[in-house]
Amino acid sequence: MAVDANVLRRPNSDVVRRPAADARRRPSDRGLFLWAAILFPLFVLVGYFKSYYFSAFFDVRPIANSLVHAHGVVMSVWVLYFSAQVALVRSKNVRLHRRMGMAGVGLAALVVVVGLATAYDAHLVRGAAPAGLNPHGFLLIPLFDMLLFVLFFGAAVYYRRRPAEHKSLMLLTAINFLPAAVGRIPLAPAEYMILWAFGVPAVLALACLGWHTAKHGRLNRVFAAGVLLLIASGPLRIIIAGSQTWLELAARLAP
């Protein structure tokens, strides 16, 4: 029995064409995370350029102690780790990305422990704080940073098999740490320092969520909940930091 050659060729040609078409239709986050991998270390470098990384070349207050150096090193490693993970995904080296992800759990724990110790030493032991702010009240700022970092990173690990949620939560761990760097970039009057420091990351978080929603054609609820929590934490921590209850609690924690 004769077989039409066109019938034999048609399934194979469909198999070749369909994956390519599907790949073109599939939303890609590559651009968003490439910018995140570039801007996160750039913000940190600019923010701490004078006060930490190149402080030896400027007439600034010397680094307080070795704990501050430890905090600087650990946080710098975390920034590089974040960008390296993005680079591994872009280069399709997913296996190494996953292996480094497990190592990232230990690094994240170190970020929290050293970060809390540094905050305690700075604000309760040495009484350091921006001009005009109560050190005991200001302690709540880095405490919230660490709390949100734990929540975002822990959720990212939980959703590690759901790429959209995992990547967006890891993005929020980076945005969560931006206020400290942004607050050191003197582009706003001193009286608006807090608004500037938290406003820029909030706008970036909303922009990322908007881009992600437009790209995928739907709102990712996990990403949206994280952005809402991040933005709400700004005014919330300021309100709590000025309360008598918190000030009394911080005074009890002080040595």
ZIQUI-V501365 format. One record per residue. N is the residue number from 1. RES is the residue in one letter. SS is DSSP state (alpha for helix, beta for strand, coil for the rest). PHI is phi in whole degrees, -180 to 180 (999 if undefined). OMEGA is omega in radians with two decimals (none if undefined). Layout:
n: <N | N>
res: <RES | RES>
ss: <SS | SS>
phi: <PHI | PHI>
omega: <OMEGA | OMEGA>
This chain:
n: <1 | 2 | 3 | 4 | 5 | 6 | 7 | 8 | 9 | 10 | 11 | 12 | 13 | 14 | 15 | 16 | 17 | 18 | 19 | 20 | 21 | 22 | 23 | 24 | 25 | 26 | 27 | 28 | 29 | 30 | 31 | 32 | 33 | 34 | 35 | 36 | 37 | 38 | 39 | 40 | 41 | 42 | 43 | 44 | 45 | 46 | 47 | 48 | 49 | 50 | 51 | 52 | 53 | 54 | 55 | 56 | 57 | 58 | 59 | 60 | 61 | 62 | 63 | 64 | 65 | 66 | 67 | 68 | 69 | 70 | 71 | 72 | 73 | 74 | 75 | 76 | 77 | 78 | 79 | 80 | 81 | 82 | 83 | 84 | 85 | 86 | 87 | 88 | 89 | 90 | 91 | 92 | 93 | 94 | 95 | 96 | 97 | 98 | 99 | 100 | 101 | 102 | 103 | 104 | 105 | 106 | 107 | 108 | 109 | 110 | 111 | 112 | 113 | 114 | 115 | 116 | 117 | 118 | 119 | 120 | 121 | 122 | 123 | 124 | 125 | 126 | 127 | 128 | 129 | 130 | 131 | 132 | 133 | 134 | 135 | 136 | 137 | 138 | 139 | 140 | 141 | 142 | 143 | 144 | 145 | 146 | 147 | 148 | 149 | 150 | 151 | 152 | 153 | 154 | 155 | 156 | 157 | 158 | 159 | 160 | 161 | 162 | 163 | 164 | 165 | 166 | 167 | 168 | 169 | 170 | 171 | 172 | 173 | 174 | 175 | 176 | 177 | 178 | 179 | 180 | 181 | 182 | 183 | 184 | 185 | 186 | 187 | 188 | 189 | 190 | 191 | 192 | 193 | 194 | 195 | 196 | 197 | 198 | 199 | 200 | 201 | 202 | 203 | 204 | 205 | 206 | 207 | 208 | 209 | 210 | 211 | 212 | 213 | 214 | 215 | 216 | 217 | 218 | 219 | 220 | 221 | 222 | 223 | 224 | 225 | 226 | 227 | 228 | 229 | 230 | 231 | 232 | 233 | 234 | 235 | 236 | 237 | 238 | 239 | 240 | 241 | 242 | 243 | 244 | 245 | 246 | 247 | 248 | 249 | 250 | 251 | 252 | 253 | 254 | 255>
res: <M | A | V | D | A | N | V | L | R | R | P | N | S | D | V | V | R | R | P | A | A | D | A | R | R | R | P | S | D | R | G | L | F | L | W | A | A | I | L | F | P | L | F | V | L | V | G | Y | F | K | S | Y | Y | F | S | A | F | F | D | V | R | P | I | A | N | S | L | V | H | A | H | G | V | V | M | S | V | W | V | L | Y | F | S | A | Q | V | A | L | V | R | S | K | N | V | R | L | H | R | R | M | G | M | A | G | V | G | L | A | A | L | V | V | V | V | G | L | A | T | A | Y | D | A | H | L | V | R | G | A | A | P | A | G | L | N | P | H | G | F | L | L | I | P | L | F | D | M | L | L | F | V | L | F | F | G | A | A | V | Y | Y | R | R | R | P | A | E | H | K | S | L | M | L | L | T | A | I | N | F | L | P | A | A | V | G | R | I | P | L | A | P | A | E | Y | M | I | L | W | A | F | G | V | P | A | V | L | A | L | A | C | L | G | W | H | T | A | K | H | G | R | L | N | R | V | F | A | A | G | V | L | L | L | I | A | S | G | P | L | R | I | I | I | A | G | S | Q | T | W | L | E | L | A | A | R | L | A | P>
ss: <coil | coil | coil | coil | alpha | alpha | alpha | alpha | alpha | alpha | alpha | alpha | alpha | alpha | alpha | alpha | alpha | alpha | alpha | alpha | alpha | alpha | alpha | alpha | alpha | coil | coil | coil | coil | alpha | alpha | alpha | alpha | alpha | alpha | alpha | alpha | alpha | alpha | alpha | alpha | alpha | alpha | alpha | alpha | alpha | alpha | coil | alpha | alpha | alpha | alpha | alpha | coil | alpha | alpha | alpha | coil | coil | coil | coil | coil | coil | coil | coil | alpha | alpha | alpha | alpha | alpha | alpha | alpha | alpha | alpha | alpha | alpha | alpha | alpha | alpha | alpha | alpha | alpha | alpha | alpha | alpha | alpha | alpha | alpha | alpha | alpha | coil | coil | coil | alpha | alpha | alpha | alpha | alpha | alpha | alpha | alpha | alpha | alpha | alpha | alpha | alpha | alpha | alpha | alpha | alpha | alpha | alpha | alpha | alpha | alpha | alpha | alpha | alpha | alpha | alpha | alpha | alpha | alpha | alpha | alpha | coil | coil | coil | coil | coil | coil | coil | coil | coil | alpha | alpha | alpha | alpha | alpha | alpha | alpha | alpha | alpha | alpha | alpha | alpha | alpha | alpha | alpha | alpha | alpha | alpha | alpha | alpha | alpha | alpha | alpha | alpha | coil | coil | coil | coil | alpha | alpha | alpha | alpha | alpha | alpha | alpha | alpha | alpha | alpha | alpha | alpha | alpha | alpha | coil | alpha | alpha | alpha | alpha | alpha | coil | coil | coil | coil | coil | coil | coil | alpha | alpha | alpha | alpha | alpha | alpha | alpha | alpha | alpha | alpha | alpha | alpha | alpha | alpha | alpha | alpha | alpha | alpha | alpha | alpha | alpha | alpha | alpha | alpha | alpha | alpha | alpha | coil | coil | coil | coil | alpha | alpha | alpha | alpha | alpha | alpha | alpha | alpha | alpha | alpha | alpha | alpha | alpha | alpha | alpha | alpha | alpha | alpha | alpha | alpha | alpha | coil | coil | alpha | alpha | alpha | alpha | alpha | alpha | alpha | alpha | alpha | alpha | coil | coil>
phi: <999 | -78 | -118 | -66 | -62 | -65 | -66 | -69 | -80 | -61 | -61 | -65 | -67 | -66 | -62 | -72 | -79 | -63 | -59 | -64 | -66 | -64 | -64 | -70 | -83 | -72 | -62 | -119 | -101 | -59 | -65 | -61 | -79 | -65 | -62 | -63 | -67 | -88 | -74 | -59 | -66 | -67 | -60 | -65 | -64 | -66 | -63 | -106 | -58 | -87 | -84 | -135 | -61 | -123 | -63 | -65 | -98 | -129 | -87 | -127 | -62 | -65 | -60 | -62 | -164 | -67 | -64 | -65 | -63 | -61 | -63 | -62 | -66 | -62 | -67 | -64 | -64 | -64 | -61 | -65 | -61 | -59 | -67 | -65 | -64 | -63 | -63 | -66 | -67 | -63 | -87 | 65 | -93 | -68 | -62 | -67 | -57 | -70 | -64 | -67 | -62 | -68 | -67 | -64 | -64 | -66 | -65 | -62 | -62 | -66 | -58 | -69 | -64 | -68 | -64 | -66 | -64 | -68 | -64 | -62 | -64 | -69 | -97 | -103 | -89 | -93 | 66 | -84 | -172 | -57 | -54 | 86 | -111 | -74 | -58 | -67 | -71 | -67 | -55 | -66 | -61 | -68 | -63 | -66 | -56 | -70 | -63 | -65 | -60 | -61 | -65 | -68 | -69 | -60 | -68 | -64 | -66 | -61 | -96 | -63 | -95 | -121 | -53 | -61 | -71 | -60 | -67 | -68 | -71 | -65 | -62 | -69 | -63 | -73 | -63 | -61 | -92 | -70 | -53 | -62 | -77 | -62 | -63 | -97 | -96 | -77 | -111 | -137 | -58 | -58 | -70 | -109 | -59 | -64 | -62 | -64 | -64 | -92 | -69 | -61 | -61 | -64 | -64 | -63 | -63 | -65 | -64 | -64 | -63 | -63 | -62 | -62 | -66 | -65 | -68 | -93 | 77 | -159 | -86 | -82 | -65 | -66 | -62 | -63 | -64 | -65 | -64 | -61 | -64 | -62 | -70 | -66 | -67 | -61 | -66 | -64 | -69 | -67 | -64 | -67 | -61 | -92 | -78 | -65 | -61 | -67 | -62 | -68 | -66 | -65 | -64 | -71 | -77 | -66 | -70>
omega: <-3.12 | 3.14 | 3.12 | -3.12 | 3.13 | 3.12 | 3.14 | -3.08 | -3.01 | -3.14 | -3.12 | 3.14 | 3.09 | -3.13 | -3.12 | -3.02 | -2.98 | 3.12 | 3.14 | 3.12 | 3.12 | -3.14 | 3.13 | -3.10 | -3.06 | 3.13 | -3.13 | 3.10 | -3.01 | -3.12 | -3.13 | -3.06 | 3.00 | 3.10 | 3.11 | -3.13 | 3.11 | -3.02 | -3.13 | 3.11 | 3.14 | 3.08 | -3.12 | -3.14 | -3.14 | -3.11 | -3.08 | -3.10 | -3.05 | -3.02 | -3.11 | -2.97 | -3.12 | -3.09 | -3.13 | -3.10 | -3.10 | 3.11 | -3.12 | 3.12 | -3.12 | 3.11 | -2.97 | -3.07 | -3.10 | 3.12 | 3.09 | 3.09 | 3.12 | 3.11 | 3.12 | -3.14 | -3.10 | -3.14 | 3.09 | 3.10 | 3.12 | 3.12 | 3.12 | 3.10 | 3.13 | -3.11 | 3.12 | 3.12 | 3.08 | -3.13 | 3.13 | 3.11 | 3.14 | 3.12 | 3.11 | 3.06 | -3.03 | -3.11 | 3.12 | 3.08 | -3.13 | 3.10 | 3.10 | 3.09 | 3.10 | 3.08 | 3.13 | 3.10 | 3.10 | 3.11 | 3.11 | 3.10 | 3.11 | 3.09 | -3.10 | -3.09 | -3.13 | 3.12 | 3.12 | -3.14 | -3.14 | 3.11 | 3.12 | -3.13 | -3.06 | -2.95 | 3.13 | -3.13 | -3.08 | 3.11 | -3.13 | 3.09 | 3.06 | -3.08 | 3.09 | -3.11 | 3.12 | -3.13 | 3.14 | 3.09 | -3.09 | 3.11 | -3.09 | -3.13 | 3.12 | 3.09 | 3.08 | 3.09 | -3.11 | 3.11 | 3.13 | 3.11 | 3.12 | -3.13 | -3.10 | -3.11 | 3.11 | 3.11 | 3.10 | 3.08 | 3.13 | -3.11 | -3.05 | 3.11 | 3.07 | -2.97 | -3.09 | -3.13 | -3.11 | -3.09 | -3.12 | 3.12 | 3.06 | 3.07 | 3.14 | 3.06 | 3.12 | -3.13 | -3.14 | -3.11 | -3.09 | -3.08 | -3.13 | 3.12 | -3.13 | -3.14 | 3.13 | 3.07 | -2.96 | 3.11 | 3.12 | 3.09 | -3.08 | -3.11 | 3.12 | -3.06 | -3.11 | 3.12 | 3.11 | -3.06 | -3.13 | -3.10 | -3.12 | 3.08 | 3.12 | 3.11 | 3.11 | 3.13 | 3.11 | 3.12 | 3.11 | 3.11 | 3.11 | 3.11 | -3.11 | -3.13 | 3.13 | -3.10 | -3.07 | 3.12 | 3.10 | 3.13 | 3.05 | -3.02 | 3.14 | 3.11 | -3.13 | 3.12 | 3.11 | 3.11 | 3.12 | 3.12 | -3.13 | -3.11 | -3.12 | -3.10 | -3.13 | 3.12 | -3.12 | -3.11 | 3.09 | 3.12 | -3.12 | -3.10 | -3.13 | -3.11 | 3.14 | -3.14 | -3.14 | -3.12 | 3.10 | 3.12 | 3.14 | 3.11 | 3.11 | -3.14 | -3.11 | 3.14 | none>
